[in-house]
């Protein structure tokens, strides 16, 4: 397991133990006592990590989902897929770096990948606006997905965005329009679609590539109608209440499953996906292969009907005389 | 339009003999504005109209039959900030006389039967939660079954309703999927955008019309102007995110003033042979 970097307050005790462990490891002469302490420390680190990560608050979950070392689409492409042939551009305006698209191989399956990319270095991050797509990104995604449907390739969408980009150009080029059109078209695409929220599921920006036959979420990812900061800004007029907003919005994986918004939760390695990219990628890979096998036996008309029914069921309301208690999930 | 003007408008036309127009700041005789369907006689500024009023303006007299009126909002997240969501719902219901932000049903437009949905920007800013999503989806499904032209008049400053969390977001997909089936079945959807149409409402059904109309000078867009300003830290151009801005950039078919709306819808239905 990789050592965590300094950063999160809630990871500080784990980090301190790691620092102590490193000190001991660097000692040239290792007495029996030192070796005993090292063993003890390792056990303590594992226990503490387990303890901290089994009980993350919603706000801590958001921090994990945004962790700078969290695996991104490009990491899954290199670790879970056998090949990635990038296809660029929306044939209309540009080649948005915030959504990457292309052919990929996964086990015996040839698939189309559509994934948000947040970038790792500063240069990458600014090139893709920290994973916030412009309309050309959604148009590019839709173009490639249409092609996938034409040639019978399954589509895999990896969702990881703070939200669609809020800017002048984005509005001028129809941000609202493209997100609407993508949902409209994805609901009828004649090929199977699997969506996985790998980090941040930021509102319409996520849903713009989020209509599929299966929607899964990683254990510490989140999927929300609004960012906790945005929600806090509206209600409490200050971003400082983000943790309270995170609590209220019920957007962690367990809630999403309970509300019927996601079908599956993919467990993360101990201490979060950022601790072990390989293990996380292999779990995602296993999930995708299993789901591809399952869905590829379903005739396409049935698939479309099931996709429709799945989203059709979402929502909680009262109907003629029902009491509030009956409607709660 | 300034934020203050938008705010004032949400509360509706102030009662009383005289009122100040948020567009030209002139004092106008309320009755004259009412006669002109809540449009300023001096500057043509389109005031807020409630969903019920809109139905009266658009449909032939006495033809409206409401659908799914028995649906009521629930509180699946047990959402509470300063005040619990259920309490806020109660006060919004009391204030507006609506039980949620959309009314749906059927009626006639110049003797043509249509399926009509209207969102009311006074109820939780016209935001879409489960009830709005469900009502509109059922509306679209019935329009598909009965082969009716579909008209949705949108007014929403709120987009997807925060208080119902992720379920509100999913209503965007739900309604859009129903519209996709309606479209495949050959249905005609006329989407009418009014002030304001933002966020998740703009980014779903409101943008999916075969024909998209907008009232003059409505605020229409994906991200709120304040969010954009905070992100890019420059002043927004004049007229940004207005109906005219959208027309110029190719996202709406026609700007239609309120007094022409009914006849424009009827004409579109005729052209499309529905």
Interface residues (C-beta under 8 A of the other chain):
Chain A: X164 X165 X166 X167 X168 X170 X171 X172 X173 X174 X175 X176 X177 X179 X180 X181 X183 X184 X185 X187 X188 X203 X204 X207 X208 X210 X211 X223 X224 X225 X226 X230 X231 X234 X235 X236 X244 X248 X249 X250 X251 X255 X256 X259 X261 X307 X308 X311 X312 X314 X315 X316 X317 X318 X319 X320 X321 X322 X324 X327 X328 X329
Chain B: X70 X71 X72 X73 X74 X75 X76 X77 X78 X79 X80 X81 X82 X86 X130 X131 X133 X134 X137 X160 X161 X162 X164 X165 X166 X167 X168 X169 X170 X171 X172 X173 X174 X176 X177 X178 X179 X180 X181 X183 X184 X199 X200 X202 X203 X204 X205 X206 X207 X208 X220 X221 X222 X223 X224 X227 X228 X231 X232 X236 X237 X240 X241 X249 X250 X251
